[in-house]
Amino acid sequence: MRTKSLKKNKINVVTLGCSKNVYDSEILMGQLKASGKAVVHEEEGNIVVINTCGFINNAKEESINTILEFMQKKEEGEVDKVFVTGCLSERYKPELLKEIPNVDQYFGTTELPALLKALGADYKHELIGERLTTTPKNYAYLKIAEGCDRPCSFCAIPIMRGKHKSTPINELVIEAEKLAAKGVKELILIAQDLTYYGLDIYKKRNLAELLEALVKVEGIEWIRLHYAFPTGFPMDVLEVMNREPKICNYLDIPLQHISDDILKSMRRGTTKEKTTQLINDFRAAVPNITLRTTLIMGYPGETEADFQLLKSWVKAMRFERLGCFTYSHEENTHAYNLEDDVPEEVKQQRANAIMELQSQISWELNQAKIGQTFKVVIDRKEGNYFVGRTEFDSPDVDNEVLIDASKTYLKTGEFTTVKIIDAADFDLFGEVV
Ligand code: SF4
């Protein structure tokens, strides 16, 4: 069947899931460009590569629906080829081959060279960090390691991403320099477990040394830390955070729960007492640190008492940023052997209750910012506002600073100084000073 009016052989890369998938898509696109291929990100193209997510049920559903959507377009002659890669493909290739056989080819998370070959391109090892970034020009993710060695009972990531593998410091510095040369000012460091960095290749937790090297990269103004793990946290990182203004006083550390019974069953290797002490140590070491955490509601065996314990702990600890997931019963994880005994609606009720509490906490913390002045990076203009973030806000997940666009003109990617004049639960309103 003749394809309609589409320009021949433009590769459209579609990214689902987390920032690590965004990074992988950008690497794929960089390699394709280096092989002279026309490549776009989520725009029209007659060849489609879907980089899927296989983490939890909702994400898997979204990935499958996206595949089916493009298979429909292929059916209708709108696209010629559909390739599928990423975590869902890594985890469920045999099932996908049976259920959706007309996909041109499925690839796992470690099969970039084979995927490139199928797209008529060659894998070039020398292209260290060469990628087409898909984030706004002023910030980019820097994946410092892949995979995970942790045994968390609910998590399928090690099944899809394999063992922890750190990227050497010198390669990450080269990558950061290339990003800075393209105008990136903010690096968001990501991994499955950031704090494990270096244990494989340097035989020690080496995140602090990596940070020392990255702060020397000209042009980079902010470095942000995501996906830390509570057990064995390298406290020397906080010393660098205090000393180096480029390191945002911000830390994302998913804690998942706080009841000792649940933490034990989750195989998190920590306790309520140790976790509370760790949070207090963070706040003592870096007084104005902003902590982001993530919690799971409705894990097998979670009682009303466990939930109430967590709720009162969240109330007491007052995280600056907090997100919630409902437990997803994932095959081949350790927790899959347990009974998924908390009804879906109860999981959701508990998650809603925690987020309601958090919106109150966030509102109160934001009220205290009125009258204060902050360095703000402008991410975009939206309607009547320029939209920016302080060093305490990560893109897409945290608060934003809204600046009335009728009163000033600001450039995207520019840093400016803003006085906060009003605040809502998850947004701040400011004026340039
Ligand atoms: S540390 Fe994170 S990625 Fe690793 S197993 Fe635990 S939850 Fe999964």
Boltz pocket constraint, residues with backbone or C-beta under 6 A from the ligand:
constraints:
  - pocket:
      binder: B
      contacts: [[A, 148], [A, 149], [A, 150], [A, 151], [A, 152], [A, 155], [A, 156], [A, 157], [A, 158], [A, 192], [A, 193], [A, 229]]
      max_distance: 6.0
